[in-house]
Amino acid sequence: MYHWYDGIGPIQVVFLLIALAFAFGFEFVNGFHDTANAVATVIYTQSLPPVVAVIWSGIWNLIGVLASTGAVAYSVVALLPVELVMHVSSSAGFAMVFSLLISAIIWNLGTWYLGLPASSSHTLIGSIMGVGLMNSLMKSGGFMAGVNWAKAKDVGAALAFSPVIGFVLTALLFLLLKLLVRKPELYEAPDPHKAPPLWIRGILCLTCTGVSFFHGSNDGQKGMGLIMLILVGIIPGMYALDMTTSPAALENLRTLAKSAEAIIAHQKPGATENADAAAATLTAFVKPGGAFNGGIYSAMAEKNQEVQTMLDGCKSLNDLKEADRSRLRDAFYYLSNSIAKLVKGSEITGADATTLTTYRKAINQETQYIPLWVKVAVACALGFGTMIGWKRIVITVGEKIGKSHLTYGQGAAAEVVAMITIRMADAYGLPVSTTHVLSSGVAGAMAANNSGLQARTLRNIILAWVLTLPVCIFLGAMFFAGALLVLARVFGLH
């Protein structure tokens, strides 16, 4: 029987524990920021007592994390440099994980201490970009190849537009609410000595529940991809592949691999390559800016043959040796990313593209999975973080954005928009910032109600948002270079 500790030494065990501690620490601090936004409106409209609101939000964050698909988790991983993802158990891989998590935690803690609702999404992505840029500079002397700029552009667009969406849509929704619902108590500051009407409390509790659930299903995933990367790098025997895959799914994979073999053969591949040469060819191809050439198909044919050989007669992935599980994951990674790039670049079209895309989806199901215990642990880290660090951010959102107290209608409008925006982003696998959407939504509701905005607070919040990416890029790059030096000199890892 295979045990998780088979084949790894004491240094790897130490690195595993430290890396997981940092990963869960990031989610814990994430709870200070993003999850705290979900409870700000119900607390400041006195719809729920703070302790009840935080626990209730934590429960629905857990449910959201458990219901998540993992698409957002792996969209974040797609930003990482290919060579570091493929060799995460190397010193550079360890340095990558430690540096991006440490830099993200430092910035999140700093902005939380100042009571500024910053985006954990921006923080993590900036740190990833810093690692990629420094890795590229150290390897080739250039910067541009270090980041998947196409993916960064998609993610950046989602993050950049979310504050605008939050502000504008919340303002419009609030004005529509005032037009249709003629209830004066909905637009007045809550009486501190009086509980809100039951119907208003119900609406705000419902929106808080929705934001918490969708936050868990989107933001809660960001650390999960990194946790899986850590587990795959250090304990590949257990986590390189989804070991619960059914015999029927494996048979489907074999059938799709055969179909892919026929399609690749028709593309006039170049000279046959061995496994190492094929890996080098595809690594270069799937990198940002990697150019297509005739050798791509022969390299894909080699990797596809590896898949068929290892799956031949395999009833369960548990039948494979540990080394073969890692090899199969690598082959899946190369094939999935190569197919995606070929189809996107219209190198393969029509029915062939459809067949290869189906094959890619089946491959991703074997590698882009999240175990239940990881989801539960992440949700608990988020919940505990909210319970401990909620107050600073909640005070800013509830008291310091507008010049008047948050009303029931303003809170409801902001949370409805946040809930819908996060849900739409989750459907498309895009990481958006709960902080950006909800904080800007509160500002939009205040502006629509002519309540006035506190210019100093807004200036500080916007400044924090603007600085998050460049500061985290710098921190990620510096910590990555420093971590490589420490691992080489102290632990003798190269």
Buried (B, 14 or more C-beta within 10 A) or exposed (E): EBEBEEEBEEEBBEBBEBBBEBBBBBBBBBBBBBBBBBBBBBBBBBBBEBEBBBBBBBBBBBBBBBEBBBBBBBBBBBBBBBBBBBBBBBBBBBBBBBBBBBBBBBBBBEBBEEBBBBBBBBBBBBBBBBBBBBBBBBEEEEEEBBBBBEBBEBBBEBBEBBBEBBBBBBBBBBBEBBEEEEBEBBBEBBEEEEEBEEEBBEBBBBBBBBBBBBBBBBBBBBBBBBBBBBBBBBBBBBBBBBBEBEEEBBEBBBEBBEBBBEBBEEBEBBEEBEBEBBBEBBBBBBBBEBEEEEBBBBBBBBBBBBBBBBBEEBEEBBEBEBEBBBBBBBBBBBBBBBBBBBBEEEBBEEEBBEBBBBBBEBBBBBBBBBBEEBBEBBBBBBBBBBBEBBBBBBBBBBBBBBEBBBBBBBBBBBBBBBBBBBBBBBEEBBBBBBBBBBBBBBBBBBBBBEBEBBEEBBEBBEEBBEBBBEBBBBBBBBBBBBBBEEBEEEEEBE
